[in-house]
Amino acid sequence: MFRCRVCLTRLSIRHNSFLIEITQSLPEFIRVVYYYFAKGYEPELAHREMTENVEDGCGAKLTVSGVYALYV
């Protein structure tokens, strides 16, 4: 959350940005961006990497189409 120092309104980081259209959570978005830019993974490999540890609580519950949507 962001709070304006002048009017003291609270806004989300998604407000007035391209993130408003993203349905995934911000941590999932950041992980996909990491796999795309830092590691250079293809969408299938990023999906496999993110969903392999779901049972442990470390993974994300994303679909392949969700990862493709974030890659676009």
Helices and strands as residue ranges (DSSP letters): E 2-3, E 10-11, G 18-21, H 26-33, I 34-38, H 43-51, H 64-71
